[in-house]
Amino acid sequence: MGSYIQTTAEFKSVVDGDIVEKLALDATYDGKKAEIKSYSDGTLKYIELDNNDIMALLSMPSSDISLEQRLVEDYGKTDHKTKTKRKTKTKRKTKTKTKTKTKRHHKTKVPHKTRSRTPSIMRTIY
C-alpha cells in the first residue's frame, strides 16, 4: 500500500484591518514525489522533490551551534536561581496491636432419626 499525503495552509497577518502579510501553501506527496506550491509576498514558488531529495533535507543538521548556546545568544544568561524542593521528613505511623477474636466452638448437631420412606402398605405385607 502506498502513501498519499495532501495538505494546505493559509496565514494572514492583519493590523488595524490591513493585511500585513499573506502566506499560502499547497503540498501533495504520492509516495515517490512531493509537489509543493507556496505563495508569499506576491510571488508563487513551485518545488518538486523525490525521496532522495527529502532524505537529504531531513539528514541535514539544523544548526552547528548547540541548542543551549543558541538560547544563551538569543536571550542571554539568566541571573535568577532555580527553586529546589526540600524533602520533608515523613512521620511513620506505629502499628497498633489489635485484639484477635477467638472463634467459638459450636456443638455438633446429632443427626435426627429419619423415618423410613417405605410406604405403609408395604409395611403391612412384610
KEZAZA-73904 format. One record per residue (C-alpha): x negated, y, z; residue number from 1. Coordinates in Angstrom, 2 decimals, always signed. Example, Ala and Ser with C-alpha at 12.3 -4.5 7.8 and 13.67 -1.06 7.14 Angstrom:
<atoms>
(atom (-12.30 -4.50 +7.80) 1)
(atom (-13.67 -1.06 +7.14) 2)
</atoms>
This chain:
<atoms>
(atom (+0.00 +0.00 +0.00) 1)
(atom (-1.43 +3.39 -0.97) 2)
(atom (-1.44 +6.65 +0.91) 3)
(atom (+0.53 +9.71 -0.12) 4)
(atom (+0.43 +12.99 +1.78) 5)
(atom (+2.13 +16.25 +0.87) 6)
(atom (+2.07 +19.45 +2.91) 7)
(atom (+2.98 +23.10 +2.50) 8)
(atom (+2.39 +26.10 +4.76) 9)
(atom (+3.04 +29.82 +4.66) 10)
(atom (+1.76 +32.51 +7.02) 11)
(atom (+2.77 +36.15 +7.22) 12)
(atom (+1.35 +38.85 +9.48) 13)
(atom (+3.80 +41.72 +9.90) 14)
(atom (+3.03 +45.00 +11.68) 15)
(atom (+5.76 +47.63 +12.05) 16)
(atom (+7.84 +45.90 +9.36) 17)
(atom (+4.97 +45.90 +6.82) 18)
(atom (+3.35 +42.66 +5.63) 19)
(atom (-0.34 +42.99 +6.50) 20)
(atom (-1.47 +39.54 +5.39) 21)
(atom (+0.20 +36.72 +3.47) 22)
(atom (-1.24 +33.22 +3.02) 23)
(atom (+0.26 +30.11 +1.42) 24)
(atom (-0.96 +26.53 +0.96) 25)
(atom (+0.33 +23.56 -1.01) 26)
(atom (-1.59 +20.26 -0.90) 27)
(atom (-0.97 +16.71 -2.10) 28)
(atom (-3.08 +13.55 -1.74) 29)
(atom (-2.27 +10.31 -3.54) 30)
(atom (-4.98 +8.10 -2.02) 31)
(atom (-7.53 +8.87 -4.75) 32)
(atom (-7.32 +12.59 -5.41) 33)
(atom (-6.38 +15.69 -3.41) 34)
(atom (-4.95 +18.76 -5.14) 35)
(atom (-4.94 +21.94 -3.07) 36)
(atom (-3.41 +25.24 -4.15) 37)
(atom (-3.85 +28.30 -1.95) 38)
(atom (-2.64 +31.87 -2.20) 39)
(atom (-4.39 +34.64 -0.26) 40)
(atom (-4.72 +38.39 -0.78) 41)
(atom (-3.03 +38.27 -4.19) 42)
(atom (-5.30 +35.50 -5.61) 43)
(atom (-4.34 +31.93 -6.39) 44)
(atom (-7.00 +29.19 -5.95) 45)
(atom (-6.87 +25.57 -7.12) 46)
(atom (-9.16 +22.83 -5.77) 47)
(atom (-9.27 +19.18 -6.77) 48)
(atom (-11.20 +16.70 -4.59) 49)
(atom (-11.81 +12.96 -4.93) 50)
(atom (-12.52 +10.62 -1.99) 51)
(atom (-16.30 +11.14 -2.21) 52)
(atom (-15.83 +14.92 -2.02) 53)
(atom (-13.55 +14.54 +1.02) 54)
(atom (-16.04 +12.26 +2.78) 55)
(atom (-18.86 +14.74 +2.08) 56)
(atom (-16.81 +17.55 +3.63) 57)
(atom (-15.97 +15.50 +6.72) 58)
(atom (-19.58 +14.39 +7.25) 59)
(atom (-20.92 +17.97 +7.31) 60)
(atom (-21.65 +19.30 +10.81) 61)
(atom (-19.50 +22.26 +11.74) 62)
(atom (-22.46 +24.18 +13.17) 63)
(atom (-26.13 +23.76 +14.02) 64)
(atom (-25.56 +25.57 +17.31) 65)
(atom (-24.10 +23.66 +20.26) 66)
(atom (-20.61 +24.50 +21.47) 67)
(atom (-21.93 +25.72 +24.82) 68)
(atom (-24.37 +28.11 +23.11) 69)
(atom (-21.65 +29.46 +20.79) 70)
(atom (-19.34 +30.12 +23.76) 71)
(atom (-22.09 +31.99 +25.60) 72)
(atom (-22.85 +34.04 +22.48) 73)
(atom (-19.16 +34.84 +21.92) 74)
(atom (-18.07 +35.51 +25.50) 75)
(atom (-21.28 +35.99 +27.47) 76)
(atom (-22.28 +34.24 +30.64) 77)
(atom (-19.69 +34.26 +33.42) 78)
(atom (-20.74 +35.54 +36.85) 79)
(atom (-17.86 +34.14 +38.86) 80)
(atom (-18.26 +30.95 +40.83) 81)
(atom (-16.09 +27.96 +40.24) 82)
(atom (-13.96 +26.78 +43.12) 83)
(atom (-14.57 +23.35 +44.53) 84)
(atom (-12.17 +21.37 +46.63) 85)
(atom (-13.36 +20.22 +50.01) 86)
(atom (-12.45 +16.79 +51.14) 87)
(atom (-10.31 +16.77 +54.25) 88)
(atom (-10.57 +14.06 +56.80) 89)
(atom (-7.50 +11.93 +56.94) 90)
(atom (-6.30 +10.62 +60.26) 91)
(atom (-5.94 +6.93 +60.38) 92)
(atom (-2.84 +5.59 +61.95) 93)
(atom (-3.37 +2.96 +64.61) 94)
(atom (-1.35 -0.13 +64.26) 95)
(atom (+1.21 -0.64 +66.99) 96)
(atom (+1.88 -4.08 +68.31) 97)
(atom (+5.30 -5.35 +67.57) 98)
(atom (+7.05 -7.96 +69.64) 99)
(atom (+7.98 -11.05 +67.76) 100)
(atom (+11.30 -12.61 +68.45) 101)
(atom (+11.29 -16.24 +69.46) 102)
(atom (+13.55 -18.44 +67.48) 103)
(atom (+16.34 -20.13 +69.37) 104)
(atom (+16.64 -23.82 +69.01) 105)
(atom (+20.17 -24.84 +68.13) 106)
(atom (+21.61 -28.05 +69.37) 107)
(atom (+22.00 -30.59 +66.66) 108)
(atom (+25.56 -31.44 +65.95) 109)
(atom (+26.72 -35.00 +66.39) 110)
(atom (+28.39 -36.29 +63.26) 111)
(atom (+32.11 -36.86 +63.67) 112)
(atom (+33.58 -40.24 +63.19) 113)
(atom (+35.27 -40.36 +59.89) 114)
(atom (+38.33 -42.34 +59.21) 115)
(atom (+38.05 -44.91 +56.56) 116)
(atom (+39.75 -43.94 +53.44) 117)
(atom (+41.32 -47.28 +52.91) 118)
(atom (+44.97 -46.90 +52.03) 119)
(atom (+47.32 -48.07 +54.77) 120)
(atom (+48.89 -50.66 +52.51) 121)
(atom (+45.56 -52.37 +52.06) 122)
(atom (+45.00 -52.48 +55.82) 123)
(atom (+48.18 -54.42 +56.28) 124)
(atom (+47.33 -57.03 +53.66) 125)
(atom (+43.99 -57.99 +55.02) 126)
</atoms>
